[in-house]
């Protein structure tokens, strides 16, 4: 490594301040590339906003402040949360971690956090539903919004009933990509077909034809105007014009690097989003795929049924850097 790169690596290591990503791991990751490409690789890595555990504690408090303001503005008890239920989309995913951190950071009683299954059961037993209450669904990162729209909602009549039983629903998230925000806008304006077309474009390995009728019918059953997004950060593509942290030439350098290298064995990721946020327990698969081995992320690509996959199999893929890893960086 050149002295200039060494100083940048040292600065990154101090900024990440994460035992799971020590300086030797950063150097090992950079060492996989041609020497001429390492400055571009480092420029890409420097774009990542890394959320450490201490940082997430502070961010959870800031996010909670925004949520309380949104709840109060909608007529709920933003301070005492007496008419608010908390949950997360899926069990045993990153939503569990952020829910724990959020609850601890804001001193929210455990009883206020309920599983979706428990809430679904309660809504089915109560004739009046939860019509005067608010439901808060926590997450750390929303990329395309596919999991919430096409798994949590479109494939589950119980979840549609649950959402409809609350007066308002708040999606509360640390960071949300602009692509998910775009889908939310379209849904609120009844543009269901456009949302389905976007999903097909973004996830080309899935055959949507068998489920398009279901998607249309299900998504039209939801009053999307009652679902509000509360976020701390808006994520944009590293290569987007909206990303002001790189100039045009730097974006060209990063884009050329991304086009030159790819990861074999990591099909199915939404790395086309070129997201900029990673967490101490791993990076969303919205970050450029070439970064995933460094952050050691386990992703579950079972959002869609096995039989609908056209290019990959529905499975859990472990992104791991090293000799035993499942993803290999290759030069194109």
C-alpha positions, 0 to 999 in steps of 0.5 A, a space after each residue: 500500500 502507498 502512504 496515501 492509501 495507508 493514511 486513508 485506511 487508518 482513518 477508515 478503521 478509526 471511523 468504523 471503530 468496529 472489532 468485526 472490521 479491523 484494519 487487517 480485514 480492510 487491507 485484506 479486502 483491498 488486497 483482492 483487487 489489482 493495485 491500480 484499482 485499490 484507490 477506487 475501491 477505497 473511495 467506494 468504501 469511504 462512502 459507507 456510513 457505518 452505524 456502530 452500536 453506540 451510534 445506533 443508540 444515539 440515532 434511535 433516540 433521534 428517531 424516537 423524537 421524530 416518531 413522537 412528533 409524528 404520533 402527536 401530530 396525528 392525534 396519538 399519545 406521543 409522550 406516554 405511548 398509551 395508544 401505540 403498539 410496536 412491532 417489526 416485520 419479520 422475526 430473526 432478522 435485523 429487525 430484532 436487533 434494531 427493536 432491542 436497541 430502540 427499546 433500550 435507548 428510549 426506555 420503552 417497556 417490553 410489553 409495548 413490543 409485540 410480535 406480528 403473530 400476536 397482534 394478528 391474533 389480537 386483531 382477529 379476536 377484537 370486533 372493533 379491531 385497534 381502530 383508535 390505536 397506532 401501529 409502529 413497525 420498526 426496521 433498520 434499513 428499507 431498500 426497495 421496500 419489497 419485503 414490506 410491500 410484496 411479502 409482509 402485505 401482498 402475500 398475507 391477508 392476515 397482515 392486511 387485516 392487521 394494518 386495516 385494524 389500526 387508525 394509523 401505521 408508522 414505518 419507523 426506520 433508521 435509513 430508507 433508500 429513495 427507491 422505497 420512498 418512490 414506491 410509497 409515493 406511487 402506492 399513496 396515489 393508487 398507482 399499483 401497476 407502476 409499483 408492480 412494474 418497478 418490482 419486476 425491473 428491480 428483481 429480474 430473477 423472479 417471475 411475477 406473472 403467477 402472482 400479478 393478479 394477487 398483487 393487484 387485489 391485495 395492494 388495493 385492499 390497503 389504505 396506503 394514505 394511513 401508512 406514514 414513513 418516519 426515517 432518520 436518513 434518506 439513502 441515495 445511490 453512491 452514483 446518484 446526482 443527489 450524492 454530493 459527497 463525490 464529484 462527477 469524476 469520482 463517481 466515474 471512477 467508482 462506477 468504472 470500478 464497480 463495472 470491472 469487478 463482480 461477486 460470483 455466488 451473490 446473485 439476488 442482491 439488490 446491490 444496484 441500489 448502491 446504498 451507503 449504509 452499513 450496520 455493526 451486525 452487517 450491511 444490507 444487501 443494498 450496498 454494492 455487492 463487492 463490499 458485502 464480504 467485508 461486512 459479513 452479511 447473512 441474507 435470506 432470499 426466500 421472499 418469493 416462493 421457490 418455484 417463481 425463481 428463474 435465475 437463482 434458488 431461494 436460499 440463505 446466502 452467507 457473504 463471507 470474506 476468506 478462503 471458505 467464503 461463498 462469494 468470490 470477487 472477480 475481475 470482469 
